[in-house]
Amino acid sequence: MSGGPIAVGLSTASVYPEKVESAFRYAAELGYDGVELMVWAESATQDVAEIAGMSMRYDVPVLSVHAPCLLISQRVWGNDPAAKLARAVNAAEDLDADTVVVHPPFRWQRRYADQFTDLVASLEDDTEVAVAVENMFPIRLDGFFGRFETSAERLRRRGGDPGPALSAFSPSIDPTDVGFAHYTLDLSHTATAGMDALALMDRMGDGLCHLHLTDGLGASVDEHLLPGRGAQPCAEVLRRLSRGFSGHVILEIGTGSAKNSDERRAMLGEALAFARGHLAGG
């Protein structure tokens, strides 16, 4: 990909509660460069042949695969997280995608956590797929209360303090604490974690090969707002990437508030325009 325009893709999770095929359709209609396949409970996301068929039918490539490591996908592709990560890499190879996104292990996945660093390195040694470890966020106690408040209301109630935090990830929410060859930077996660996104970007350095372009207001829950609607430095991150980045920019946003497909299409179009506009203005 280096030497040309930065590819801007759409996470299939961004069309939820619509099905995965809708992501391919929206991507084709709006002019995205491809999609990131989120492997989760929807059966079609777990079927590489079915996804390959959608990719051909809509002429939309799969740029990356998000391994099934969410809490809601703990039983997808079995119970062994190491085997699931290896299967995600195989899926990426079969789909001609060059990146797999993976979260750090949960603390209770002790055996997986102990082998995670070596496993990632081994998978990358055996394939040309980059395994890009993603920054995460702590669980904030405030997130269990006031779930029906808006982000702004929640922050005002606490005076801007998101509340005590507990990390569910081993060894931490910041993959640069360990050190990996490749990273995914997620700007909703930096918001929820209260992390300085630009400082994290600097720590990732040349290892940053994948961006989840999204936004947040610093609420106690992961927001995945449209870029520009939160408080993260989305525009500055894109301007920096415009100067030599050779990875993917993936819109991973929440559109569950859309009342219909037209509203969802407008949200996805706005996000794409934001990305392309700031990548061009670097």
C-alpha positions in Angstrom: 0.0 0.0 0.0 2.9 2.4 0.5 3.4 5.1 -2.1 -0.3 5.6 -2.8 -3.3 7.2 -1.0 -4.1 5.8 2.5 -6.9 3.3 2.3 -9.9 4.2 4.3 -12.1 1.3 5.3 -15.3 0.6 7.1 -15.5 -1.8 10.1 -18.4 -4.2 9.6 -19.2 -3.4 13.3 -20.1 0.1 12.3 -23.4 -0.9 10.7 -24.7 -2.8 13.7 -27.6 -3.8 14.2 -27.6 -4.4 10.5 -25.9 -7.5 9.2 -22.4 -7.8 7.9 -23.5 -7.7 4.2 -24.8 -4.2 4.8 -21.3 -3.1 5.5 -20.2 -4.2 2.1 -23.1 -2.5 0.5 -22.6 0.8 2.3 -18.9 0.7 1.5 -19.5 0.2 -2.2 -22.2 2.9 -2.3 -20.2 5.5 -0.4 -16.8 4.8 -1.9 -14.9 3.3 1.0 -11.7 1.5 0.0 -12.6 -1.7 1.8 -13.9 -3.2 5.0 -12.6 -4.5 8.3 -14.3 -7.8 9.2 -15.3 -7.9 12.8 -15.6 -11.6 13.7 -18.3 -12.0 16.3 -21.6 -13.7 17.0 -23.2 -13.2 13.6 -22.6 -16.5 11.8 -21.7 -14.9 8.5 -18.7 -13.1 10.0 -17.3 -16.5 11.0 -17.6 -17.9 7.5 -14.6 -17.0 5.4 -16.1 -18.3 2.2 -19.3 -16.4 2.7 -17.3 -13.2 3.4 -15.2 -13.8 0.3 -18.4 -14.1 -1.8 -19.6 -10.7 -0.4 -16.3 -9.1 -1.2 -16.5 -10.3 -4.8 -20.2 -9.4 -5.2 -19.8 -5.8 -4.1 -16.2 -5.4 -5.4 -15.1 -4.3 -1.9 -11.9 -5.9 -0.5 -11.4 -7.0 3.1 -8.5 -4.9 4.3 -8.3 -6.3 7.8 -9.8 -8.9 10.2 -10.7 -8.1 13.8 -10.1 -11.3 15.8 -13.0 -12.4 18.0 -11.7 -11.1 21.4 -14.7 -9.1 22.6 -16.5 -10.3 25.7 -19.6 -11.0 23.5 -17.5 -13.2 21.3 -15.7 -15.3 23.8 -17.2 -18.6 22.4 -16.8 -17.7 18.7 -14.4 -20.1 17.0 -14.1 -22.1 20.2 -12.8 -21.3 23.7 -9.0 -21.2 23.1 -8.0 -17.6 22.5 -4.6 -18.6 21.0 -6.3 -20.8 18.5 -8.8 -18.1 17.7 -6.0 -15.6 17.0 -4.3 -18.1 14.7 -7.6 -18.7 12.9 -8.0 -15.0 12.4 -4.6 -14.8 10.8 -5.5 -17.7 8.5 -8.8 -15.9 7.6 -6.9 -12.8 6.8 -4.6 -14.8 4.5 -7.6 -16.4 2.8 -9.2 -13.0 2.3 -6.0 -11.3 1.1 -6.1 -8.9 4.1 -2.8 -7.8 5.5 -3.7 -7.0 9.1 -5.3 -8.7 12.1 -6.5 -6.5 15.0 -6.3 -8.2 18.4 -6.9 -7.0 22.0 -4.4 -7.7 24.8 -5.5 -10.8 26.9 -8.0 -10.5 29.7 -6.5 -10.9 33.1 -8.3 -14.2 33.7 -6.8 -15.7 30.5 -3.6 -16.5 32.4 -2.2 -19.1 30.1 -3.0 -17.0 27.0 -1.5 -13.9 28.7 1.7 -15.7 29.5 2.2 -16.8 25.8 0.7 -13.8 24.1 3.8 -11.9 23.2 5.6 -14.9 21.8 2.4 -16.1 20.0 2.0 -12.7 18.2 5.7 -12.8 17.2 5.5 -16.4 16.0 2.4 -15.7 13.9 4.1 -12.8 12.3 7.2 -14.8 11.6 5.1 -17.4 9.8 3.0 -15.1 7.7 3.0 -11.7 6.0 0.0 -10.6 8.0 0.6 -7.9 10.7 -0.9 -8.7 14.1 -1.7 -5.2 15.4 -2.3 -5.1 19.1 -4.9 -2.5 20.1 -4.9 -0.1 23.0 -7.8 -0.7 25.4 -9.5 1.0 28.3 -10.3 0.3 31.9 -13.7 -0.7 33.3 -14.9 2.3 35.2 -17.3 1.8 38.1 -19.3 4.8 36.9 -20.1 2.8 33.8 -22.4 0.5 35.7 -24.6 3.4 36.7 -26.4 6.1 34.8 -26.3 4.0 31.6 -29.2 6.0 30.1 -27.4 9.3 30.5 -25.6 11.0 27.6 -21.8 11.2 27.8 -22.0 14.9 28.5 -24.5 14.4 31.3 -22.4 11.7 32.9 -19.3 13.9 32.9 -21.2 16.9 34.2 -22.6 14.7 37.1 -19.1 13.7 38.1 -17.5 17.1 37.4 -15.4 15.7 34.6 -14.1 12.8 36.7 -14.9 9.4 35.0 -14.6 7.6 38.3 -12.3 4.8 39.6 -11.0 2.4 37.0 -10.1 -1.3 37.0 -8.0 -2.8 34.2 -9.4 -6.1 32.8 -6.3 -6.5 30.5 -3.0 -8.2 31.1 -0.5 -6.6 31.7 -2.2 -3.3 31.0 -4.5 -1.4 28.6 -1.4 0.0 26.8 0.3 -2.5 24.5 3.4 -0.3 24.3 4.1 -1.3 27.9 5.1 -4.7 26.5 6.3 -3.7 23.0 5.0 -5.3 19.8 6.0 -5.0 16.2 2.6 -3.6 15.1 -0.1 -1.6 16.8 -3.7 -0.5 16.3 -4.6 2.9 17.7 -8.2 3.3 18.7 -9.4 6.9 19.5 -12.6 5.9 21.3 -10.5 3.7 23.7 -8.0 6.6 24.4 -11.0 8.8 25.3 -12.5 6.2 27.7 -9.1 5.5 29.2 -8.3 9.2 29.6 -5.1 8.7 27.6 -3.2 11.3 25.6 -3.8 9.9 22.1 -1.0 11.8 20.5 1.5 10.7 23.1 0.4 7.1 22.6 0.7 7.5 18.9 4.3 8.7 19.5 5.0 5.7 21.7 3.7 3.4 19.0 6.0 5.0 16.5 6.7 3.2 13.3 4.9 0.2 14.7 1.5 2.0 14.2 0.1 0.3 11.2 -3.7 0.6 11.8 -6.1 3.3 13.0 -9.6 2.8 14.3 -10.9 6.3 13.5 -13.6 7.2 15.9 -14.1 9.6 18.8 -15.2 10.0 22.4 -16.0 12.5 25.1 -14.2 10.6 27.9 -17.3 8.8 29.3 -17.0 5.7 31.4 -18.2 3.5 28.5 -16.7 3.0 25.1 -18.5 5.5 22.8 -17.3 5.1 19.3 -18.6 8.5 18.2 -18.3 9.8 14.7 -14.9 11.5 14.3 -15.2 15.2 15.1 -18.1 14.7 17.5 -16.0 14.0 20.5 -12.9 15.4 22.2 -10.1 13.3 20.6 -7.5 14.8 18.3 -8.9 13.0 15.3 -7.9 15.6 12.8 -4.4 16.0 14.1 -3.9 12.2 14.1 -5.0 12.1 10.4 -2.8 15.0 9.5 0.2 13.2 11.0 -0.7 10.0 9.2 -0.9 11.8 5.9 2.9 12.3 6.1 4.1 8.8 5.3 1.7 6.3 6.8 1.4 3.0 4.9 -1.4 1.3 6.9 -5.2 1.5 7.0 -7.6 4.0 8.5 -10.7 2.1 9.5 -14.0 3.9 10.6 -15.2 2.0 13.7 -18.1 4.0 14.8 -21.5 3.4 16.4 -24.5 4.0 14.2 -27.1 2.3 16.4 -28.9 5.6 17.0 -29.8 5.8 13.3 -33.5 5.6 12.8 -33.2 4.0 9.3 -30.8 3.1 6.6 -30.7 6.6 5.2 -29.6 8.1 8.5 -27.0 5.3 8.8 -25.7 6.0 5.3 -25.4 9.7 6.1 -23.4 9.0 9.3 -21.1 6.7 7.4 -20.7 9.3 4.6 -19.9 12.0 7.1 -17.2 9.8 8.7 -15.6 9.0 5.4 -15.6 12.7 4.3 -13.9 13.6 7.6 -11.2 11.0 7.1 -10.5 11.8 3.5 -10.6 15.5 4.1 -8.1 15.6 6.9 -5.8 13.0 5.2 -5.7 15.3 2.2 -5.0 18.4 4.3 -1.9 17.1 6.0 
